[in-house]
Amino acid sequence: MSEPLSRFTVSIPQSLLEQFDAVSAGKGYGSRSEAVRDAIRDSLVEHQWTESREAGEVVGTIVLVYDHQTRRTSEELIDQQHHHHHNVLSSLHIHLDERNCLEVIVVRGTGSEVSHLADALISLRGVKHGRLVCSTTGTDLA
Ligand code: NI
């Protein structure tokens, strides 16, 4: 059964609300309430990541695009993932073209562990683009 909903009034500049509504509509939100709920959840997840750098558990994905012909890049990526095997849940590898690979790595651990692993992978030579996408285990979020 879902939690009871609260209604509240917010005072914000009209232009700010118009921008928010326009962006929300562009993203496909059917109602302002759902857009506001997601914006609040985003803010809470971001805070959860900051707070859980040493303790609490977080989940996320590391997205990498790299040139597999760059010497040692593939080996280094595999070595790092084995070294941090307790934080790596799964990975998906796609050969984009003759040279470029897309790798998506699902990670779980403290915010600090996951951030350090992402930094280590993204900074490798041959990695053209990388991003850590932070999410939540969902347990503390309605
Ligand atoms: Ni590949």
Backbone and ligand atoms as CSV (ligand in chain L), in Angstrom:
chain,resi,resn,atom,element,x,y,z
A,1,MET,N,N,0.849,-1.194,0.000
A,1,MET,CA,C,0.000,0.000,0.000
A,1,MET,C,C,0.876,1.232,0.000
A,2,SER,N,N,0.496,2.218,-0.794
A,2,SER,CA,C,1.372,3.381,-0.904
A,2,SER,C,C,1.123,4.375,0.224
A,3,GLU,N,N,2.146,5.148,0.463
A,3,GLU,CA,C,2.161,6.132,1.538
A,3,GLU,C,C,1.140,7.247,1.247
A,4,PRO,N,N,0.524,7.847,2.298
A,4,PRO,CA,C,-0.379,8.981,2.037
A,4,PRO,C,C,0.411,10.166,1.468
A,5,LEU,N,N,-0.227,10.950,0.614
A,5,LEU,CA,C,0.440,12.091,-0.015
A,5,LEU,C,C,0.232,13.355,0.793
A,6,SER,N,N,1.248,14.206,0.810
A,6,SER,CA,C,1.143,15.523,1.440
A,6,SER,C,C,1.051,16.577,0.350
A,7,ARG,N,N,0.253,17.607,0.614
A,7,ARG,CA,C,0.198,18.753,-0.304
A,7,ARG,C,C,0.893,19.921,0.371
A,8,PHE,N,N,1.641,20.701,-0.400
A,8,PHE,CA,C,2.274,21.882,0.176
A,8,PHE,C,C,2.300,23.010,-0.847
A,9,THR,N,N,2.423,24.231,-0.329
A,9,THR,CA,C,2.471,25.408,-1.190
A,9,THR,C,C,3.903,25.906,-1.249
A,10,VAL,N,N,4.360,26.236,-2.440
A,10,VAL,CA,C,5.727,26.723,-2.607
A,10,VAL,C,C,5.691,28.084,-3.275
A,11,SER,N,N,6.449,29.022,-2.755
A,11,SER,CA,C,6.558,30.332,-3.394
A,11,SER,C,C,7.871,30.402,-4.162
A,12,ILE,N,N,7.785,30.526,-5.481
A,12,ILE,CA,C,8.998,30.680,-6.288
A,12,ILE,C,C,8.725,31.701,-7.391
A,13,PRO,N,N,9.770,32.329,-7.928
A,13,PRO,CA,C,9.559,33.295,-9.010
A,13,PRO,C,C,8.817,32.655,-10.176
A,14,GLN,N,N,7.919,33.424,-10.803
A,14,GLN,CA,C,7.091,32.896,-11.889
A,14,GLN,C,C,7.941,32.356,-13.035
A,15,SER,N,N,9.021,33.089,-13.373
A,15,SER,CA,C,9.846,32.663,-14.504
A,15,SER,C,C,10.536,31.324,-14.206
A,16,LEU,N,N,10.903,31.113,-12.936
A,16,LEU,CA,C,11.551,29.856,-12.544
A,16,LEU,C,C,10.572,28.685,-12.717
A,17,LEU,N,N,9.316,28.916,-12.299
A,17,LEU,CA,C,8.290,27.881,-12.437
A,17,LEU,C,C,8.005,27.591,-13.916
A,18,GLU,N,N,7.991,28.657,-14.742
A,18,GLU,CA,C,7.737,28.466,-16.170
A,18,GLU,C,C,8.856,27.637,-16.808
A,19,GLN,N,N,10.092,27.930,-16.408
A,19,GLN,CA,C,11.223,27.144,-16.924
A,19,GLN,C,C,11.115,25.694,-16.481
A,20,PHE,N,N,10.777,25.482,-15.213
A,20,PHE,CA,C,10.655,24.123,-14.678
A,20,PHE,C,C,9.565,23.362,-15.425
A,21,ASP,N,N,8.404,24.003,-15.633
A,21,ASP,CA,C,7.294,23.358,-16.340
A,21,ASP,C,C,7.684,23.022,-17.778
A,22,ALA,N,N,8.405,23.949,-18.439
A,22,ALA,CA,C,8.795,23.723,-19.834
A,22,ALA,C,C,9.762,22.541,-19.924
A,23,VAL,N,N,10.757,22.504,-19.022
A,23,VAL,CA,C,11.733,21.408,-19.026
A,23,VAL,C,C,11.030,20.089,-18.696
A,24,SER,N,N,10.132,20.118,-17.708
A,24,SER,CA,C,9.413,18.903,-17.304
A,24,SER,C,C,8.562,18.372,-18.452
A,25,ALA,N,N,7.872,19.276,-19.144
A,25,ALA,CA,C,7.042,18.864,-20.284
A,25,ALA,C,C,7.930,18.273,-21.376
A,26,GLY,N,N,9.081,18.889,-21.597
A,26,GLY,CA,C,10.022,18.390,-22.594
A,26,GLY,C,C,10.527,16.995,-22.270
A,27,LYS,N,N,10.634,16.712,-20.971
A,27,LYS,CA,C,11.094,15.388,-20.543
A,27,LYS,C,C,9.971,14.360,-20.559
A,28,GLY,N,N,8.747,14.838,-20.762
A,28,GLY,CA,C,7.625,13.920,-20.875
A,28,GLY,C,C,6.819,13.748,-19.603
A,29,TYR,N,N,7.053,14.587,-18.586
A,29,TYR,CA,C,6.258,14.478,-17.365
A,29,TYR,C,C,4.821,14.887,-17.656
A,30,GLY,N,N,3.874,14.112,-17.173
A,30,GLY,CA,C,2.465,14.402,-17.395
A,30,GLY,C,C,1.917,15.388,-16.379
A,31,SER,N,N,2.572,15.500,-15.222
A,31,SER,CA,C,2.093,16.427,-14.206
A,31,SER,C,C,3.266,17.090,-13.493
A,32,ARG,N,N,3.002,18.307,-13.021
A,32,ARG,CA,C,4.022,19.037,-12.280
A,32,ARG,C,C,4.391,18.275,-10.995
A,33,SER,N,N,3.395,17.652,-10.364
A,33,SER,CA,C,3.657,16.922,-9.116
A,33,SER,C,C,4.697,15.824,-9.315
A,34,GLU,N,N,4.554,15.064,-10.403
A,34,GLU,CA,C,5.513,13.975,-10.633
A,34,GLU,C,C,6.904,14.532,-10.903
A,35,ALA,N,N,6.975,15.643,-11.639
A,35,ALA,CA,C,8.271,16.279,-11.913
A,35,ALA,C,C,8.922,16.775,-10.619
A,36,VAL,N,N,8.111,17.353,-9.740
A,36,VAL,CA,C,8.645,17.855,-8.465
A,36,VAL,C,C,9.095,16.684,-7.591
A,37,ARG,N,N,8.307,15.607,-7.556
A,37,ARG,CA,C,8.693,14.422,-6.755
A,37,ARG,C,C,10.045,13.886,-7.232
A,38,ASP,N,N,10.231,13.782,-8.560
A,38,ASP,CA,C,11.504,13.268,-9.078
A,38,ASP,C,C,12.656,14.225,-8.785
A,39,ALA,N,N,12.398,15.524,-8.860
A,39,ALA,CA,C,13.448,16.508,-8.561
A,39,ALA,C,C,13.872,16.387,-7.100
A,40,ILE,N,N,12.893,16.167,-6.213
A,40,ILE,CA,C,13.207,15.999,-4.786
A,40,ILE,C,C,13.987,14.701,-4.570
A,41,ARG,N,N,13.579,13.621,-5.248
A,41,ARG,CA,C,14.315,12.350,-5.117
A,41,ARG,C,C,15.750,12.502,-5.613
A,42,ASP,N,N,15.932,13.211,-6.725
A,42,ASP,CA,C,17.284,13.458,-7.239
A,42,ASP,C,C,18.143,14.141,-6.191
A,43,SER,N,N,17.563,15.148,-5.572
A,43,SER,CA,C,18.287,15.898,-4.554
A,43,SER,C,C,18.649,15.002,-3.367
A,44,LEU,N,N,17.712,14.124,-2.961
A,44,LEU,CA,C,17.965,13.225,-1.828
A,44,LEU,C,C,19.022,12.178,-2.171
A,45,VAL,N,N,18.983,11.656,-3.392
A,45,VAL,CA,C,19.976,10.659,-3.807
A,45,VAL,C,C,21.365,11.288,-3.829
A,46,GLU,N,N,21.441,12.512,-4.348
A,46,GLU,CA,C,22.733,13.205,-4.386
A,46,GLU,C,C,23.273,13.403,-2.967
A,47,HIS,N,N,22.378,13.786,-2.059
A,47,HIS,CA,C,22.789,13.966,-0.664
A,47,HIS,C,C,23.212,12.636,-0.047
A,48,GLN,N,N,22.462,11.574,-0.369
A,48,GLN,CA,C,22.780,10.245,0.146
A,48,GLN,C,C,24.191,9.842,-0.283
A,49,TRP,N,N,24.553,10.158,-1.541
A,49,TRP,CA,C,25.888,9.841,-2.034
A,49,TRP,C,C,26.950,10.589,-1.250
A,50,THR,N,N,26.705,11.862,-0.977
A,50,THR,CA,C,27.677,12.656,-0.229
A,50,THR,C,C,27.837,12.100,1.181
A,51,GLU,N,N,26.698,11.757,1.797
A,51,GLU,CA,C,26.701,11.289,3.181
A,51,GLU,C,C,27.292,9.886,3.326
A,52,SER,N,N,27.212,9.095,2.257
A,52,SER,CA,C,27.593,7.693,2.379
A,52,SER,C,C,28.997,7.431,1.847
A,53,ARG,N,N,29.823,8.460,1.802
A,53,ARG,CA,C,31.167,8.272,1.258
A,53,ARG,C,C,31.943,7.214,2.040
A,54,GLU,N,N,31.736,7.124,3.350
A,54,GLU,CA,C,32.477,6.156,4.146
A,54,GLU,C,C,31.605,5.015,4.671
A,55,ALA,N,N,30.329,5.278,4.895
A,55,ALA,CA,C,29.492,4.275,5.550
A,55,ALA,C,C,28.450,3.655,4.623
A,56,GLY,N,N,27.319,4.302,4.469
A,56,GLY,CA,C,26.164,3.722,3.780
A,56,GLY,C,C,26.449,3.150,2.404
A,57,GLU,N,N,25.519,2.357,1.916
A,57,GLU,CA,C,25.710,1.672,0.643
A,57,GLU,C,C,25.013,2.410,-0.495
A,58,VAL,N,N,25.695,2.500,-1.611
A,58,VAL,CA,C,25.122,3.121,-2.791
A,58,VAL,C,C,25.282,2.183,-3.986
A,59,VAL,N,N,24.509,2.423,-5.028
A,59,VAL,CA,C,24.682,1.702,-6.290
A,59,VAL,C,C,24.850,2.724,-7.404
A,60,GLY,N,N,25.417,2.288,-8.495
A,60,GLY,CA,C,25.598,3.185,-9.626
A,60,GLY,C,C,26.058,2.420,-10.847
A,61,THR,N,N,26.236,3.155,-11.943
A,61,THR,CA,C,26.809,2.556,-13.139
A,61,THR,C,C,27.953,3.441,-13.614
A,62,ILE,N,N,28.996,2.795,-14.103
A,62,ILE,CA,C,30.106,3.510,-14.718
A,62,ILE,C,C,30.012,3.236,-16.216
A,63,VAL,N,N,29.908,4.295,-17.002
A,63,VAL,CA,C,29.802,4.169,-18.452
A,63,VAL,C,C,31.123,4.619,-19.051
A,64,LEU,N,N,31.731,3.769,-19.883
A,64,LEU,CA,C,33.027,4.091,-20.474
A,64,LEU,C,C,32.981,3.890,-21.981
A,65,VAL,N,N,33.605,4.804,-22.706
A,65,VAL,CA,C,33.862,4.588,-24.136
A,65,VAL,C,C,35.372,4.611,-24.302
A,66,TYR,N,N,35.922,3.540,-24.873
A,66,TYR,CA,C,37.381,3.506,-25.002
A,66,TYR,C,C,37.828,2.847,-26.300
A,67,ASP,N,N,39.069,3.145,-26.636
A,67,ASP,CA,C,39.688,2.605,-27.851
A,67,ASP,C,C,40.439,1.333,-27.459
A,68,HIS,N,N,39.954,0.181,-27.890
A,68,HIS,CA,C,40.563,-1.074,-27.432
A,68,HIS,C,C,41.922,-1.326,-28.100
A,69,GLN,N,N,42.272,-0.495,-29.106
A,69,GLN,CA,C,43.587,-0.644,-29.739
A,69,GLN,C,C,44.678,0.134,-29.013
A,70,THR,N,N,44.269,0.992,-28.067
A,70,THR,CA,C,45.280,1.662,-27.247
A,70,THR,C,C,45.933,0.609,-26.367
A,71,ARG,N,N,47.265,0.607,-26.353
A,71,ARG,CA,C,48.010,-0.435,-25.653
A,71,ARG,C,C,47.601,-0.542,-24.184
A,72,ARG,N,N,47.278,-1.729,-23.731
A,72,ARG,CA,C,47.014,-2.065,-22.331
A,72,ARG,C,C,45.681,-1.551,-21.769
A,73,THR,N,N,44.901,-0.770,-22.535
A,73,THR,CA,C,43.656,-0.225,-21.957
A,73,THR,C,C,42.707,-1.350,-21.535
A,74,SER,N,N,42.457,-2.303,-22.439
A,74,SER,CA,C,41.531,-3.397,-22.115
A,74,SER,C,C,42.025,-4.183,-20.898
A,75,GLU,N,N,43.336,-4.484,-20.878
A,75,GLU,CA,C,43.910,-5.260,-19.763
A,75,GLU,C,C,43.788,-4.491,-18.449
A,76,GLU,N,N,44.069,-3.182,-18.497
A,76,GLU,CA,C,43.985,-2.363,-17.280
A,76,GLU,C,C,42.548,-2.309,-16.757
A,77,LEU,N,N,41.592,-2.181,-17.679
A,77,LEU,CA,C,40.186,-2.133,-17.267
A,77,LEU,C,C,39.795,-3.432,-16.566
A,78,ILE,N,N,40.254,-4.560,-17.112
A,78,ILE,CA,C,39.931,-5.861,-16.519
A,78,ILE,C,C,40.651,-6.029,-15.180
A,79,ASP,N,N,41.938,-5.642,-15.127
A,79,ASP,CA,C,42.699,-5.748,-13.870
A,79,ASP,C,C,42.012,-4.957,-12.749
A,80,GLN,N,N,41.616,-3.715,-13.072
A,80,GLN,CA,C,40.980,-2.853,-12.062
A,80,GLN,C,C,39.668,-3.465,-11.563
A,81,GLN,N,N,38.892,-4.032,-12.488
A,81,GLN,CA,C,37.606,-4.611,-12.083
A,81,GLN,C,C,37.805,-5.865,-11.228
A,82,HIS,N,N,38.857,-6.642,-11.533
A,82,HIS,CA,C,39.152,-7.805,-10.687
A,82,HIS,C,C,39.625,-7.353,-9.314
A,83,HIS,N,N,40.462,-6.308,-9.297
A,83,HIS,CA,C,40.979,-5.793,-8.030
A,83,HIS,C,C,39.833,-5.300,-7.132
A,84,HIS,N,N,38.788,-4.729,-7.760
A,84,HIS,CA,C,37.639,-4.202,-7.003
A,84,HIS,C,C,36.424,-5.115,-7.189
A,85,HIS,N,N,36.659,-6.435,-7.283
A,85,HIS,CA,C,35.565,-7.359,-7.610
A,85,HIS,C,C,34.418,-7.296,-6.613
A,86,HIS,N,N,34.700,-6.931,-5.359
A,86,HIS,CA,C,33.638,-6.840,-4.354
A,86,HIS,C,C,32.703,-5.647,-4.621
A,87,ASN,N,N,33.120,-4.702,-5.474
A,87,ASN,CA,C,32.265,-3.561,-5.819
A,87,ASN,C,C,31.618,-3.699,-7.198
A,88,VAL,N,N,32.077,-4.675,-7.991
A,88,VAL,CA,C,31.564,-4.807,-9.363
A,88,VAL,C,C,30.505,-5.899,-9.411
A,89,LEU,N,N,29.261,-5.523,-9.729
A,89,LEU,CA,C,28.168,-6.494,-9.776
A,89,LEU,C,C,28.061,-7.142,-11.142
A,90,SER,N,N,28.281,-6.338,-12.186
A,90,SER,CA,C,28.104,-6.852,-13.539
A,90,SER,C,C,28.700,-5.864,-14.524
A,91,SER,N,N,29.005,-6.353,-15.717
A,91,SER,CA,C,29.441,-5.414,-16.752
A,91,SER,C,C,28.924,-5.874,-18.111
A,92,LEU,N,N,28.745,-4.896,-18.976
A,92,LEU,CA,C,28.225,-5.139,-20.323
A,92,LEU,C,C,29.195,-4.500,-21.296
A,93,HIS,N,N,29.624,-5.255,-22.294
A,93,HIS,CA,C,30.588,-4.737,-23.254
A,93,HIS,C,C,29.987,-4.772,-24.658
A,94,ILE,N,N,30.079,-3.642,-25.338
A,94,ILE,CA,C,29.560,-3.559,-26.712
A,94,ILE,C,C,30.666,-3.060,-27.631
A,95,HIS,N,N,30.938,-3.771,-28.731
A,95,HIS,CA,C,31.924,-3.331,-29.714
A,95,HIS,C,C,31.230,-2.334,-30.639
A,96,LEU,N,N,31.517,-1.047,-30.476
A,96,LEU,CA,C,30.800,-0.005,-31.220
A,96,LEU,C,C,31.192,0.019,-32.697
A,97,ASP,N,N,32.497,-0.119,-32.945
A,97,ASP,CA,C,32.999,-0.167,-34.324
A,97,ASP,C,C,34.353,-0.879,-34.290
A,98,GLU,N,N,35.187,-0.679,-35.306
A,98,GLU,CA,C,36.474,-1.383,-35.376
A,98,GLU,C,C,37.359,-1.110,-34.166
A,99,ARG,N,N,37.284,0.124,-33.637
A,99,ARG,CA,C,38.204,0.516,-32.569
A,99,ARG,C,C,37.528,0.740,-31.218
A,100,ASN,N,N,36.306,1.288,-31.252
A,100,ASN,CA,C,35.693,1.792,-30.016
A,100,ASN,C,C,34.789,0.782,-29.330
A,101,CYS,N,N,34.897,0.773,-27.996
A,101,CYS,CA,C,34.077,-0.110,-27.174
A,101,CYS,C,C,33.275,0.727,-26.183
A,102,LEU,N,N,32.077,0.261,-25.881
A,102,LEU,CA,C,31.264,0.837,-24.811
A,102,LEU,C,C,31.201,-0.190,-23.698
A,103,GLU,N,N,31.523,0.236,-22.478
A,103,GLU,CA,C,31.415,-0.678,-21.355
A,103,GLU,C,C,30.560,-0.038,-20.269
A,104,VAL,N,N,29.597,-0.780,-19.758
A,104,VAL,CA,C,28.731,-0.316,-18.682
A,104,VAL,C,C,28.959,-1.247,-17.498
A,105,ILE,N,N,29.418,-0.680,-16.396
A,105,ILE,CA,C,29.758,-1.483,-15.217
A,105,ILE,C,C,28.819,-1.093,-14.080
A,106,VAL,N,N,28.114,-2.073,-13.533
A,106,VAL,CA,C,27.203,-1.813,-12.423
A,106,VAL,C,C,27.970,-2.028,-11.120
A,107,VAL,N,N,27.945,-1.021,-10.265
A,107,VAL,CA,C,28.766,-1.057,-9.045
A,107,VAL,C,C,27.918,-0.850,-7.794
A,108,ARG,N,N,28.450,-1.340,-6.685
A,108,ARG,CA,C,27.762,-1.225,-5.395
A,108,ARG,C,C,28.825,-1.139,-4.314
A,109,GLY,N,N,28.627,-0.268,-3.332
A,109,GLY,CA,C,29.602,-0.133,-2.252
A,109,GLY,C,C,29.408,1.194,-1.555
A,110,THR,N,N,30.407,1.628,-0.772
A,110,THR,CA,C,30.302,2.958,-0.182
A,110,THR,C,C,30.520,3.979,-1.296
A,111,GLY,N,N,30.050,5.199,-1.073
A,111,GLY,CA,C,30.229,6.244,-2.069
A,111,GLY,C,C,31.694,6.430,-2.403
A,112,SER,N,N,32.532,6.329,-1.392
A,112,SER,CA,C,33.967,6.506,-1.572
A,112,SER,C,C,34.564,5.407,-2.449
A,113,GLU,N,N,34.228,4.156,-2.171
A,113,GLU,CA,C,34.752,3.024,-2.957
A,113,GLU,C,C,34.354,3.153,-4.425
A,114,VAL,N,N,33.082,3.445,-4.638
A,114,VAL,CA,C,32.547,3.503,-5.993
A,114,VAL,C,C,33.136,4.692,-6.767
A,115,SER,N,N,33.288,5.837,-6.080
A,115,SER,CA,C,33.872,7.013,-6.734
A,115,SER,C,C,35.328,6.769,-7.110
A,116,HIS,N,N,36.086,6.133,-6.198
A,116,HIS,CA,C,37.498,5.860,-6.479
A,116,HIS,C,C,37.654,4.897,-7.657
A,117,LEU,N,N,36.799,3.883,-7.700
A,117,LEU,CA,C,36.863,2.934,-8.820
A,117,LEU,C,C,36.548,3.645,-10.134
A,118,ALA,N,N,35.512,4.487,-10.120
A,118,ALA,CA,C,35.143,5.220,-11.340
A,118,ALA,C,C,36.295,6.118,-11.786
A,119,ASP,N,N,36.910,6.828,-10.856
A,119,ASP,CA,C,38.033,7.715,-11.200
A,119,ASP,C,C,39.187,6.915,-11.799
A,120,ALA,N,N,39.475,5.747,-11.200
A,120,ALA,CA,C,40.589,4.923,-11.676
A,120,ALA,C,C,40.345,4.452,-13.114
A,121,LEU,N,N,39.100,4.101,-13.430
A,121,LEU,CA,C,38.780,3.608,-14.768
A,121,LEU,C,C,38.734,4.743,-15.794
A,122,ILE,N,N,38.087,5.845,-15.412
A,122,ILE,CA,C,37.882,6.954,-16.346
A,122,ILE,C,C,39.213,7.620,-16.714
A,123,SER,N,N,40.170,7.592,-15.783
A,123,SER,CA,C,41.447,8.273,-16.028
A,123,SER,C,C,42.436,7.422,-16.830
A,124,LEU,N,N,42.077,6.168,-17.137
A,124,LEU,CA,C,43.003,5.310,-17.890
A,124,LEU,C,C,43.234,5.850,-19.298
A,125,ARG,N,N,44.462,5.669,-19.785
A,125,ARG,CA,C,44.782,6.056,-21.149
A,125,ARG,C,C,43.959,5.201,-22.100
A,126,GLY,N,N,43.389,5.823,-23.122
A,126,GLY,CA,C,42.562,5.085,-24.073
A,126,GLY,C,C,41.075,5.262,-23.794
A,127,VAL,N,N,40.732,5.657,-22.554
A,127,VAL,CA,C,39.326,5.911,-22.237
A,127,VAL,C,C,38.982,7.316,-22.725
A,128,LYS,N,N,38.072,7.395,-23.700
A,128,LYS,CA,C,37.747,8.677,-24.329
A,128,LYS,C,C,36.705,9.451,-23.544
A,129,HIS,N,N,35.801,8.710,-22.919
A,129,HIS,CA,C,34.744,9.373,-22.154
A,129,HIS,C,C,34.275,8.429,-21.061
A,130,GLY,N,N,34.033,8.979,-19.904
A,130,GLY,CA,C,33.535,8.148,-18.819
A,130,GLY,C,C,32.669,8.953,-17.884
A,131,ARG,N,N,31.717,8.269,-17.293
A,131,ARG,CA,C,30.798,8.966,-16.407
A,131,ARG,C,C,30.322,7.984,-15.341
A,132,LEU,N,N,30.281,8.456,-14.107
A,132,LEU,CA,C,29.670,7.674,-13.029
A,132,LEU,C,C,28.257,8.177,-12.837
A,133,VAL,N,N,27.295,7.300,-12.963
A,133,VAL,CA,C,25.903,7.671,-12.737
A,133,VAL,C,C,25.486,7.100,-11.390
A,134,CYS,N,N,25.157,8.000,-10.477
A,134,CYS,CA,C,24.842,7.604,-9.111
A,134,CYS,C,C,23.362,7.313,-8.973
A,135,SER,N,N,23.046,6.224,-8.312
A,135,SER,CA,C,21.649,5.956,-8.008
A,135,SER,C,C,21.524,5.552,-6.544
A,136,THR,N,N,20.443,4.927,-6.221
A,136,THR,CA,C,20.176,4.584,-4.831
A,136,THR,C,C,19.702,3.146,-4.743
A,137,THR,N,N,19.947,2.504,-3.604
A,137,THR,CA,C,19.419,1.162,-3.414
A,137,THR,C,C,17.898,1.214,-3.270
A,138,GLY,N,N,17.364,2.427,-3.061
A,138,GLY,CA,C,15.922,2.615,-2.998
A,138,GLY,C,C,15.317,2.400,-1.623
A,139,THR,N,N,16.103,1.825,-0.698
A,139,THR,CA,C,15.518,1.439,0.592
A,139,THR,C,C,15.083,2.637,1.423
A,140,ASP,N,N,15.752,3.778,1.271
A,140,ASP,CA,C,15.419,4.935,2.103
A,140,ASP,C,C,14.608,5.989,1.359
A,141,LEU,N,N,14.021,5.602,0.216
A,141,LEU,CA,C,13.346,6.586,-0.620
A,141,LEU,C,C,11.928,6.112,-0.944
A,142,ALA,N,N,10.929,7.015,-0.694
A,142,ALA,CA,C,9.547,6.648,-1.014
A,142,ALA,C,C,9.258,6.800,-2.494
L,1,NI,NI,NI,34.982,-4.134,-27.784
